[in-house]
Amino acid sequence: MARYMDPAKSEELKNAHVVLDQLIYQRDPENLPPDRPHAFIYFLTIRNLSDRRFTLLGRKWILAHADGKIEVIEGDKIVGETPTLAPGESFSYNSYHVTAVNTSARGSFHGVDEFDKPIHVKIPPFEMIIPENPTASAD
């Protein structure tokens, strides 16, 4: 069962940061859906520079597509995990998004701190821009 947390009812944990380490574009019309032939593979690191331990239980992504469509993706866990980060620790992972148009992404990870208080960590916005001549992989 999803344990979504409303950011208005949780504390944004200061000094916990999400960093986009790398964004790779790949066009793969043979293996991707014909209506979404562009893949963006993103590598993120969540760093706990706060003074308390926290556990991340899920995520919420807001994707704004150039065609005007807004897509909200919410779910439990982060790539199948619920990472617990003590002060000074980090968690890195990668995932992907497939699209037909340029897309802007933002969101947050949510969870609880060591006192079971709801917290969230914002994901900084980033752009997934399809190259003008998308014939091959690029990063």
Salt bridges, closest charged atoms under 4 A:
GLU11 OE2 - ARG52 NH2 2.70
GLU11 OE1 - LYS117 NZ 3.07
GLU12 OE1 - LYS14 NZ 3.79
GLU12 OE1 - LYS122 NZ 3.75
ASP51 OD1 - ARG52 NE 3.88
GLU71 OE1 - HIS65 NE2 2.93
ASP113 OD2 - ARG52 NH1 2.42
